[in-house]
């Protein structure tokens, strides 16, 4: 039977009171989400000391210790450190250290606060936080992702003169997480002052027992307390529309004492404007407490009116309309800003997701910052809010498993309380891929967590994300019983057959894909389009994965497969792509390859630059005509070399044109699912599902309607320089186009700010993209110039380029471009005026951009760390070897030069089988190796020691090129004397040249086979 939830929701995470607080030396400003003055911003005026980076326990430094520096929170100390491979960092943590840090804030409270209730609320401290007030420990909160309040009533001085001191110790012992966590007070902090008669924290809960398009019955449950003495109070609730007009009001008496009392009121709203994805309309609910006719407490929160349903047969519906959840997973980091929350950065991420067609978010794998929930309320994005990545059984030595038994109840209740009034939240998730699944303890924990959630909120289903249901569980097994306890289940990486089998066995449960696809790719990197699953390049400096949606770990699937599987199943509520944006840490599959430090899973990279996967999903999730060409690089190919060109589009007909010459028109077929929905797809075998053994397309994913095909159009184009254009047409009318052009030599840096104005508040951000271009403005697709950024009238907040393999500091003043692009994040400095950004790179024309900061001068502008000067990598002593592709981490180019005959460079790779695809091992047609001596030297001969064995064969052809300062050019008079045996020298002679670099281009004798790989055990050069 369907699980239906009708609720009116407010976006308040914390209740706030009336009665202002001023503090000499500390400037307070109200957060946007708080509509009263009971809550004052408490993020400024902090000092911070990093005591160590190993996480050892350490006391608070002395007040005059030189390690203290001024900071504004939210703050993440780890993001400002240099990535390093060492005993206290991991690839999972992004090679960024944690450690032990102390925060300290001194403030005064005026005499008007005397007799009031005073507390400090933290939205998140990572992790293992201890809070001290006046030197006395007053709170301990180990979980880094839930909020908590610290009551300092009776401890705080309220004479307006005597200083109060609050200190926070945060301790992040790495590894504490499977991904980058950040360290410190990474979310907002508030000072809350209330009367002794007040609404309790999280004390307003709004639901709608009756809601349709004509009338809403709004039920408001208000929990209040009188902590000084018994009082007869009146609870007054007023609902206002978005223009502030009153639409309903009601009051009720409440006899209050020291025990919290809940008073419930019902109000009627006629002709309600429903909250939806297209129209995320928000009301406000104002709650007042009156004693003797005097208002003693007021809190106002936004709210939305909507109902939704998860139906086992029909999927998800919102306000009675069926909607597929087109979701993404996002971790909490904000790229170059780390874990320190910033609303502008989070909004940018979410708007980029909206542009891809996203309508849903899963907060993997922890409760989000309250502002993320607010943004989803405003943008019309529905949410799964998730509690934990582990339960009792830890996944890392220092993770939350240490605290689960003692703290999970309070933490999961805090999660629900903080977001219970949000119209965007439609599911609670109690965990992700927890290792207690399949055990009796796991069954008991599931029961307990469900009960904890429902003790706060019964209006939403309870679910979880799991990888343990790729096969149907046996009746009565622990996993069978866990699934039956939940309202529905999120599946991680299930085949279509596994999804169908679960639906058949559990017809009363709803299913969705909590993690889909998980294909890995690097922006601007392309390899082996002939393979559905190719190897990854392990060459240092080139570590990356192909953007043809064809690099998969053993548990993952292509983005195309995930889209087709979801499309064809009306009972499936939808999917959540892993992930919407690359995140710091978890750099699968490079787990021990410093400095690879961020994930490859995202549709966008950490800088927010789209990969080709973004356009694939956009072609399926949006309706505005679009077309996208890949590869985006139409520059670095050899003349005449065949290039696999693909086009993503939501238009049925696309013509490909090269320099005005048509290369032909391709068309999608218009098809219909068995449940009557139209879609575009080619008709052809795809080879992407070995579990399909019958029907017209064995070995290919086949829709229930019997058809198979791709979600892209394809051409094979012999490369020639010029402009390649894809023109999408409906009938004879052009509706979209995309083009790529051959770039010339790098000439300039171009800057583009994502907004022209920002607030002069010391916090607001703008995001400035930098492109390395040629003289015509064409992006140079392989440009890697170091770019130095200068800002006048503002400050640099961080730099990024989206590259996974980088040891550059995110808080530096310079960043290399990656495949032509870089990003500067610029912060207002608290003064109105022009903010000028300059991008300077040797040999290139300087780029400039101007943003206007508006508003009043902010005298308490946020205090953030100054950017650091870049630390440039030292030039490697001796020759440096490079290669087009290295198949394993132990067969990289440097092994050709190490003098050890047992080692060597190789293109051999073996990609594990997946649930859908067989093991892959297939030789590239060509490869190259090069050596750079840094200085010119004379050379006339090369001895290449090729290996011949069951996997490797000597090449069928070799060419040699020298570097002329801008390109490799062939040497003359080349002669080759081939070796007769494995690992004996093949002598390559040529007319003497003087060069700093030489390159050998090699052609496989047996391409696309398991015996045609290339291996060089030694490479020697003669004058």
Secondary structure, 3 states (H helix, E strand, C coil): CCEEEEEEEECCCCCCCCCCCCECCECCCCCCCCCCCCEEECCCCEEEEEEECCCCCCCCCCCCCCCCEEECCCCCCHHHCCCCCCCCCCCCCCCCCCEEEEEEEEECCCHHHCCCEEEEEECCCECCEEEEECCEEEEEECCCCCCEEEECCCCCCCCCCCCEEEEEEEEECCCCCCCCCCCECCCCEEEEEECCEEEEEEEEEEEEEEECCCEEEEEEEEEEEECCCCEEEEEEEEEECCCCCEEEEEEEEEEECCCCEEEEEEEEEECCCCCCCCCCCCEEEEEEEEECCEEEEEEEEEEEEEEEEEECCCEEEECCEECCEEEEEECCCCHHHCCCCCHHHHHHHHHHHHHCCCCEEEECCCCCCHHHHHHHHHHCCEEEEECCCCCCCCCCCCCHHHCHHHHHHHHHHHHHHHHCCCCCEEEEEEEECCCCCCCHHHHHHHHHHHHHHHHHCCCCEEEEEECCCCCCCCCCCHHHHHHHHCCEEEEECCCHHHHHHHHHHCCCCEEEEEEEECCCCCCCCCCCCCCCCCCCECCCCCCECCCCCCCCCCCCCCHHHHHHHHHCCCCEEEEEEECCECCECCCCCCCCCCCECECCCCCECCCCCECHHHHHHHHHHCCCCCEEEECCCCCCCCCCCEEEEEEEECCCEEEEEECCEEEEEEECEEEECCCCCEEEECCCCCCCCCCCCCCCCCCCCCCCCCCCCCCCEEEEEECCCCEEEEEEEECCEEEEEEEEECCCCCCEEEEEECCCEEECCCCCEEEEEEEEECCCCCECCCCCCEEEEEEECEEEEEEECCCCECCCCCCECEEECECCEEEEEEEECCCCEEEEEEEECCCCECEEEEEEEECCCCCCCCCCCCCECCCCCCCCCCCEEEECCCCCCCCCHHHHCCCCCCCCEECCCCECCCCCCCCECCCCCEEEEEEEEEEEEEEEEEEEEECCCCCECCCCEEEEEEECCCCEEECCCCEEECCCCCCCEEEEEEEEEEEEEEEEEEECCCCCCCCCECEEEEEEEEC
